Amino acid sequence: MSSSSATVQTGSQAGPVTRRGLAMVVVMTGVLITAVDTTIVVLALPTIERDLHVSLASVIWVVIGYLLVITLLATQVGRLGDMFGRVRMYAAGFAVFVLGSLLCALSWNEASIICFRVLQGIGGAFVTANSGAVIADLYPREQRGKAYGYNAVGWSLGAVLGIILGGLIVTYVSWRWIFWINVPIGTAALVLATRVLRERGERASRHLDPGGMVTLGLGLFGVLWAMTKLATTSLTGEVVGYLAGGVVLLAVFVVLELRQAEPMLDLKLFKIPMMAPSLLASLFQGLANFAVLFLVIMYLQGARGLTPIHASLLLIPGYVIGSATGPFAGRVADKVGPVIPATVGLATQVVALLIYAQLSLTSGLWLVVLGSVINGAGASAFFPANSAAVMKASPPAVLGISSGMLRTFANIGMVFSFSTAILIASRSISRGLAFAIFVGSTSLHGYLAAAFTTGLHAAFYTSMAFMALAAVLSAIRAAPAVSRRPARS
């Protein structure tokens, strides 16, 4: 019996394969519900703003707060997985996520919805940071690309469900149901996780890094607060203070990490040839791509005047194609290595962004569908290959830390993508009006619509530059990958 099968052995020949398949379903479910919450909440922002009387400048934190806490906790909960068991921490994540979702559905004002979204993000951090390590425990190195491909399917299906359910729920029911639906799904996933998943990785003694987490968190918060303020107001002393304070705290974070025995971000992992470019490629891909969904929705709802449900339906084909591409790209990564499929995927996304940058007030909506399809295929080629590259390069004893670092770098890119997009897109019209369009509470017509579309072009071209940088970082992994290939054969 192989070591990878030992985790799911049931006493029959079919047992290990069957239990591994069930385990993969559990992991995919975790990714799916976190993906649902990423897209579904965006469509609900206008109704949340009106119903809970959330200020226009604060409603963006319903999304950013969720992403920020996942970013801060990713490496720490991955470390807890190494210490106390990845499956145990993964299951705990489902429990916290379900509780956070329930409380979000019961929110009564601005403070409550943001706080409960933070709690939901804590659960999401436990799920996403440990999922990569759980897969690495389940599958041998030569099969992990395929497994991460199926994980990408979970993300794509979740994004599709988020778009469809979000449009339907917000239009015909109540925004509270975008959180209620997580309760039965998350509970079922929790039951399956406790019954199907088994601990395999050896426990390791780890220490948490609260100093690093606090300085990184406050530093990112300061910079993000300044950026979101600039989206609605002009440059003031307060904005400069938050920005400067954030930058200083980020510098303090780097100094602390260099002196820590077990830092939040283990810079020693960057000495592994495949690790540094893989993590940085993930960061710039997130910086470039996470804003795309919001930019396109801004165009469709703001400049073209489409309803949320009609705008979201145009994006579904891209996620469908992405879900079909993921497993295939994962198998390619297993056969030829991660460099080619990851780099091709990023280059494909550059093409999609170029298409989006050509949108005008008279463009056929089929152009949006085309860009969505190309972007979905490119993303699904990149994610499984890049995840496989990180987990294959990681020493077995720190799989949880490596998985958490991958999520941290991706989420840092995603958090800043949100703010960067609106800052650039709002340069052509008043900041307040652009922000209102961004959260879907108003639309434009005539000259303002044309001017705002020009601003969106600048945002798409900026995303293209970030995506091209990610592709370059991905491509430079080719030399070390080649040098290790004979050792694997």
N, C-alpha and C positions, 0 to 999 in steps of 0.2 A: 504493500500500500504506500502510495507516495505521500510526502509530507503535506502537500497541498490538499490531499483528499482527507487527511486525518481529521481535519476540522469538522467535516460534514459527514463522516462515516456513519452509517446506520446499520450495518451488518449485512447488507445485500449488495450485489454488484451494481444495481441501479441506484442504490441509496446515495452515494457520494455525489453523483451527477445531479440527481433530483434535488438534494438538499442545497447544492451549490446554486442551482437555478432559482430555487425559492429565496435563497439569501440575496441573489442579485436582484430579484423582484423587490425585496425589502429596501435595498440600497437605492434602486431606481425610484421607489415611492418617496423616499426622503428627498431626493433631488427634485422630484416632480412637484411636491408641495411647496418647497422653497422657491422653485421657478414660478409656480402659480402666483405666489405672493409678490414676486418681483414685478410682474406685468399687470396683475389684476388691480393692485392698489393705485397705479397710475391713472387708470380709467375712472377710478372712484374719487380722485382728489377734488374735483369741483363740488360734488355732492357732500363730501366730508366737510369741506370748507364752509358750505352754506349751513348744513345741519348742525354742526357743532360750533359755529361762529368762530372758526379758526382764522386768524389774520392771514392775509395774502403772503406776507413774508415768512410766516411760520409753517404753512401747510407743506412746504417742500421738505421739512424735517420729518414728516411722516414717512418719507422714502429714505432720506439721507440718514436719519437716526438708526433705522433698521440696518442699513449697510455699514454704518460706522461701527456699531457694536460687534457685528460679525468680523469686521476687519481687525478690531482690537483683540478679540478673543480667539481668533483662529489658531494661532500658535500655542496659546495657553491651554486651550481645551484639547488640542492635539497632544500636548505634553501630558495632560491628565489621562488621556487614552493610553499613552505609553506606561503610565504609572499604575493605573487602576483597571485597565482593560478597555480596549477600543470599543468592543461591542457594548459594554456597560455604559460608557459615556455616550455612545451613539443612541442607545435606547433612552437614556436620560434626556437627550436632546429632544426626542419626540415628545416626551412628557411635558417639558417646559414649553415647547412650541405650541402644543395643544392648549395649555393653560394661558399662554400669551394671546392666542387667537380668540379664546373664549372671552377674555377680558377686553380685547380690542372691540369685539362685537357689543360689549356692554358700556363702551366709553360714553362719557357725558359732556366732556369739554375738551379744549385744546390740550391742556396738560395731561389729561388721562390718556388720550389717544397716542400721544407721542411717547409717554412713559410705557404704556403697554406694548407699543411697537418695539421699544427697546428690549422689553422682556421677551417678546417673540423672537427678536434678533439673537438673544442669548441662546435660545433653543436652536435656532437656525445655525448658529456657530458650532454647536456641539454636533449637529447632524452633518454639515458640510465639511468641517475640518477633519472628522474621523472617517468619512465615507471612503476617501481615497485609500486610507490605511487599511480599512476593512477589506476593500477589493484586493489590495496587495497581499493581504493574509490569505484570501480565498484562492487566488490564481497565481501560478508560477510566472516568472518574468516574461517568458515567451508568449503568454496568453493575455497579458494585462492590457495590451492595446485594444484587443477585441472587447474586453470587459469595460474599459473606459468608453469605448464606442457605444455600448449599450447604455452606459450612464448618460452619455450625450443625448440618447433617445429620450431618457427620462426628463432631461431638461427641456428638450424641444416640445415634447408632449405637454409638459407643465406650462410652458409659455403659450402654447395654443389654447389649452384649457383656460388659462388666465385671461387671454384675449376674448375668447368666446363667452365664458361665464361672466367676465367683468362687464362686457357690453350688455349682456342680457340682464344681469342682476341689477346693474346701475340704472338701466333704462326702465325695467318693468317691476322690480321688487324693491329692495332697499340695500344701500351700501353695506349695512351690517352683515348681510349674508355672505359677503366676500370673506369674512372671517369665520362665520358659523360653519361653512362647508369644510374648513380645516379640521374641525373637531372630530367628526366620524372618521375621516380619512387618516388623520394622525393617530387616533386611538387604534384603528385597525392595524396600522403600520407598527405601532408599539407592541401590540400583542404578537404579531408575526415576528418582530425582531427578537423578542424574548424566547420565542419557541424555536426559531430556525437558526439564528446566528449563534456561533460558538466561538469562544476565545481561543486564539491560536498563538498570537504573538507573546513573547516572553515579557514579563513585567520588568520595568527598569526604574531605578530611583532617579527622580527628576526634582528640580526646584523651580517654582514659578518666579516670574520677574515682574512684581507689581510696580516697581519704579519705572521700568521700561514701558509697561502698559499705560501708566498714568501720564508720563511725559509724551508718549506718542499720541494718546487720546486727546489730551489738552492741546497739543500742537496741531493736530489735524483739525480739531474743532475750531481753533482760532483762525486758521487759514480758511476753512470752509465757511465760517460765520462771516468773515470779511467778504468772501466771494459772493455769498447769497445776498448780503446787504448791498453790494455793488450792483446786483441785478435789479434792485428796486429803488436805490437812492444814489446820489452822487458821492464822490470821494469826500469823506469827513475825517476828523481827528479820531473818532471812535473806530472807524473802519481801519485806518492806518495802525491804530493801537492793537486791534485784534490780529491784524496781519503780521505785524512785527513780533508780537508776543508769540504767535503760533510758530513763526520761523525760528525764534530763539529756543523755544521748547523742543522743536524737532532737532536742532543742533545739540541740545542737552541730551536728548534721547540717543543720538549717535554716540556721544562720548560715553554715556552709561553702558551702552551695549558693548562697546569695545573693552570695557573693564569688567564685565560680568562673566562669571564662570559658566553660567547657563543663561544666556541672554534670551530675550523675547524673539529676536531675529538672530539666529545663529549664523554669524558671518563666516564661520569656518566652513560651512557648507558651500560657500562660493568658491572655495578652492577646488571643488570637484568640477572638472571641465564642462560637463553638460548642465550643471545646476544653474550657474549665474545667468547665461543667456536664456535658459528656459524660464526662469523666474521673471527676468526683465521683459522678455517677450510677452509673458502673461500680463504684466503690468501695463505695457503700452497697448496691447490688444484691448484690455478693458477700458483704458482711457479713450481709445478711438471708437470702440463699438458700443459700449453701454448707452451712450447718448443717442445712437442712431434711432432706436425705437421712439424716443421722445421727440427727436427732431422731425421725423416723418409724421408723427401724430400731430405735432405743431403745424406742419405744412397742411395736412389734410383737414384738420379741424379749424385752424386759424385762417389760412390763406384760401382754402377751397371750401370752407363752410360745411364740411361733412359732419354728421352726428358721430358720437363715439362708437356706436356699434358698426356703422358703415365704414368708418376709418379703420377700425381694428380688423374687419373681415378681409381687407385688402392685404394684410400682412400675414395671414394664415398660411398661404402657399409656401412662403419661405421657411416657416417652422416645420411644415410637413416634409418638404424636401430635406431639411436639416435632419429630421429624425430618421429618414431613410439613408442619409449619407453617413451618419455616425458609425454604425457597425462596420461598414465597408472600409471607411478610413482607418478604423482601429485595426482591422486585419492587415491592411497595407502597412501600417506602422509596425506590426509584429514581424512582417516579412522583410521589409527593406529598411527598417529603422524609422525613428520619428522625424528626422530632419526634413525629408522630402514632403510627406503629407502635411506637416505643420506649416512649412514655408509656402507651399502651393495654396494652402487654405488661406493664409494671410494675404498673399498676392491676389487671390480671388476676391477677398473682401475689399481690397483697394479698388478693384474694378467696380464693385457694387457701390462704393462711396462716390466714385466718379459719375455713375449713372444718377445717383441722387442729387449730385451737384448741378445737374442739368435741368432739374424740375422748374417749371414756370407755371404761371396762372392758366396757361392754355395747354399744358402737357396732357397727353392721354394718361389716364390713371393706370393703364397697363404698364407704364414705365415704373410706377411704384411697385407693382407686383414683380416685374422683372428684377428690379434691384433687391427686393426681399428674397427672391429665390436664390439669386447669386450669393447674397450675403449669408443666407442660411446654410448653403452648401459649404461655403468657405469656413464659417465658424465651426461647423460639425467636422470638418477635416482637421482643424487646428486643435480643438480641445482634447480629444482622446489621445492624439499623438503627443501633445505637449505634456499631458498628465502622465502618460506612460514614460516619457523621457525623464521627468522628475523622480518618479517612483522607482524606475530602474536604476537611476544614478544614486539614489539614496541608500546609505548603509541600512541593513535590516533593523538595527536597534533604534533608529530614529525615524521610522516611517511616519509616525504620528506627527513629529515635528516638521518633517518635510512636506507632508500633506497640508499642515496648517500654514506653513510659509507660502505654499502655492496659492492658497486661498487669500492670504493676507495681501500678497502682491497684486493679485487679480482684483481684490476688493478696493485697494487703494486707488487703482486705476479707475474702477467703476464709480467710486465716490466723487473723484475729481472730474470725471467725464460729465457728470450731471451738471455741476456748477460751471465748468468751462464752456459747455455747449450754450447755456443760456446767456452767459456774458458775451460771447461772440455773436450769437444770433440777435441779441438786443441792440446791437450798435447802430442799426439803421432806423429804429423808431424809439419812442420813449421807453425807458426801462420798465416802468410800472405796467404799461400796456403789454410789452413783450412778456413780462412775467405772468400776467393774467392769461395770455394765450398759452403759455407754457403749461399752466396747471389746468387749462381747458375751460376757464370760466368766461371766455369771450372769443369772438372771431373778428376777422377783418374783411374789409371790402375796398375796392378801388385802389387808389394810390398807395395807401398804407399797406395793403396786401402785397402789392408789387415790391415795395421797399423792404418789407419783412422777409419776403422770399429771397431777396438779394442777401440779407443777413444770414439766412439759412445756408446759402451757398458757401459763404465764408466759413461757417461752422463745419460743413461737410468737407471742405478742402483742408481744414485744420485736422480733422479726423483722419483724412487720407495720409497726411504727413506722419501722424502718430502710428498708423497702421503700417506704413512703409518702413518705419524704424523698427517696429516689431518683426517685420519680415526679414530685415537685415540681421537682427539679433538671432532669429531662428536659423538663418542660413549659415552663420559662422560656427554653428555646432557641428558642421559636416566633418571637419578635420578630426576632432576627437572621436566622433562616432565611427569613422573609418578605421582609426587606429585600434579601436576595441573590438571591431567586428571579428577578426580571426580568433579572439579569445572566447567568443560565444559559440563558435562553430565546432 
